[in-house]
Amino acid sequence: MSDEPAPSLRPPDVTMAVSDGPAPADVYDVAVIGGGVNGTGVARDLALRGLRVVVFERNDLAFGASGNSSGMIHGGVRYLSQSPHVTEQSCRDSGYIQHIAPHLLFRMPFLMPIKSGLTGRIAIELIDAYFRAYDDYQPLKRGEPHCRLDASDMSRLEPGLVGSLVGGITFDEWGIDGARLCTLNAIDAIEHGASVFTHTTVESVTKNPAAPEGGRYVVEGRDVVSQQRVRAGAHVVVNATGAWSPVTASFGGLPQARVRVRPGKGIHVVLDRRLTNYGILSEAIDGRQIFLEPWQNVSILGTTDDDYYGDLDDVRATSEEVRYLVQGVARVFPSVRTARAIGTYAGVRPTLYTYGKPEDALSREHEIVDHASDAAPGVYSMIGGKLASYRIFSQELSDLVALKDFDVSTPCSTHTRALPGGERVPDALALAEKHGITPVASRRLVYRHGARSLRILERAASRPSEKDVTCPCEPVLEAEVRHVIAHEMARTVHDVARRTRLGYGACGGMRCAARCGQIVAEERGLPPHEGFELARDFGERPATTRLVAMGPEQARQEALTLAHLRASMGVER
Ligand SMILES: Cc1cc2nc3c(=O)[nH]c(=O)nc-3n(C[C@H](O)[C@H](O)[C@H](O)COP(=O)(O)OP(=O)(O)OC[C@H]3O[C@@H](n4cnc5c(N)ncnc54)[C@H](O)[C@@H]3O)c2cc1C
């Protein structure tokens, strides 16, 4: 930490409303920097143990890797030979995550086709044996044991597979919406006393000369929307900024070498519908494993893993990366070439640093750096890890902080207490009938909100116009849009989309962004033109990220639709 004298603590300038949480205090036990799955996971864990926690997220919750992952709570079968510990941990934590958020997980059986020929015949024996070892871990996450199938079973299960096969292997994984996982952790933290500030970037962490009064550290930053300064005292500071961690460490004057990550960019291509009900593995041109997965109501091709040196706040897929994935998957499942691409997204893995190894061979372990040895006691960095093991990682950090810094021995309860809405999964069809909405809208609502769907539907019952569908592709009811603005910290159309998937369907926001912008403006008391600005900002980003995955015909159609969107909002350019 820098030893520059910090100005004395005064009530912070923090003015942004924190959904349902109490008014922010000026001094916290723990300040968490970063609102990804690890930051929100730690905030929840420590808040449940009775500590006063504040979270600062510079963009939106899940803006980083957590909202741009492949969306799998997988058991890490790939790591079994080199790091069985990672596989065991991922499977065990996956079981806990299913238990605390049953509405948010969906089963994803995978098929691994194996080409015929001598190599294929040998490969299927070896892969079969490998998956027998993986089966030992499957019960931890309620996964079915693998099956070995012959070529005719494979094509009966998935007629879209091509090529001469010796057979294949099945294995069982789970999908999840990573952005909602972060939101639910943040909401639960707030409901247990934490304060969460999104769109608020931390710019410095300094030692407080008046400590212990006012906390050992002063965390300062800025609300990037209002440009207001933010300031808070904290006894403990957790750097949970993923791939940004070394940069964040430098704000506190910590040696960057102690917080080294090897940032690994991964991209995905989104196709407009479920092309199959199975995840399908394939090999890319360089022999890397890639996949097609049915994910919620779309199909996703993923993913790449390349060292990344670019801007972490603006990570985009390139057309080369898109071609690499499409070419690789099309070898076993050619219809991905004719399917309609509706978007791409990209994120950066905060992988533990190693020099000289290919990206794929890097460890997926996680690590806590205790900066006490850097003369910054009470400062910690969380690096590495997986969505699938975020809970255990958060628990490890929270166990350490609670005992070492606060002498609190309250045990962790994040594996037994349901996340908000996870207490019970309501019957979506019964809700649809009772509330007069379509079964699809009801199922999607229950998927995202579990038992809390009832709150949204009760709201709509007293204001029937809120049963209108704002986003027809997903579909998202107006009541849900208003709910996430009022109770889930959504401040922009992008934020609403991350929480509801509004605009993530085939129309890319063309049919819903403008209306959503209006609703955001109404709910936040903004002038209507600001609502239009938010809508335009949302409409343009997906248009540019989609462009790299489009053929010329689709690109022309897109340009026309975008011009229409701009014209309808009175924007001349
Ligand atoms: C392409 C890809 C696919 C993946 N697939 C899977 C998968 O299927 N399953 C799985 O288990 N794992 C997967 N992972 C890994 C997993 O997503 C990450 O390990 C995990 O999400 C990391 O979470 P995090 O909270 O540490 O970081 P992040 O989610 O990146 O969060 C860090 C946050 O810190 C914020 N921040 C940065 N600087 C500041 C600052 N100064 N002030 C305030 N906030 C700041 C950022 O805005 C960001 O939101 C994947 C990762 C990628 C990139």
The ligand as an ORCA input file, in Angstrom:
! r2SCAN-3c Opt
* xyz 0 1
  C     -14.129    -17.660    -22.195
  C     -14.270    -18.168    -20.787
  C     -14.986    -19.334    -20.543
  C     -15.091    -19.815    -19.238
  N     -15.898    -20.885    -19.010
  C     -16.063    -21.330    -17.753
  C     -17.009    -22.351    -17.482
  O     -17.757    -22.810    -18.360
  N     -17.088    -22.824    -16.214
  C     -16.311    -22.313    -15.214
  O     -16.420    -22.818    -14.109
  N     -15.456    -21.288    -15.424
  C     -15.325    -20.768    -16.663
  N     -14.495    -19.718    -16.902
  C     -13.703    -19.163    -15.791
  C     -14.538    -18.223    -14.924
  O     -15.417    -17.470    -15.708
  C     -13.622    -17.274    -14.145
  O     -12.613    -17.992    -13.490
  C     -14.390    -16.491    -13.082
  O     -15.555    -15.944    -13.633
  C     -13.514    -15.395    -12.502
  O     -14.290    -14.602    -11.668
  P     -13.700    -13.307    -10.968
  O     -14.749    -12.786    -10.074
  O     -12.378    -13.623    -10.352
  O     -13.364    -12.295    -12.159
  P     -14.329    -11.434    -13.083
  O     -15.619    -12.086    -13.325
  O     -13.532    -11.058    -14.287
  O     -14.646    -10.146    -12.204
  C     -13.725     -9.118    -11.969
  C     -14.506     -7.807    -11.872
  O     -13.661     -6.782    -11.350
  C     -14.108     -5.553    -11.896
  N     -13.046     -4.544    -11.711
  C     -11.861     -4.496    -12.333
  N     -11.144     -3.425    -11.888
  C     -11.914     -2.798    -10.968
  C     -11.740     -1.628    -10.153
  N     -10.628     -0.903    -10.207
  N     -12.736     -1.244     -9.327
  C     -13.887     -1.973     -9.257
  N     -14.096     -3.092    -10.002
  C     -13.124     -3.508    -10.844
  C     -14.402     -5.902    -13.345
  O     -15.274     -4.973    -13.949
  C     -15.004     -7.292    -13.218
  O     -16.417     -7.269    -13.210
  C     -14.417    -19.161    -18.177
  C     -13.724    -17.978    -18.425
  C     -13.669    -17.465    -19.720
  C     -12.971    -16.154    -19.979
*
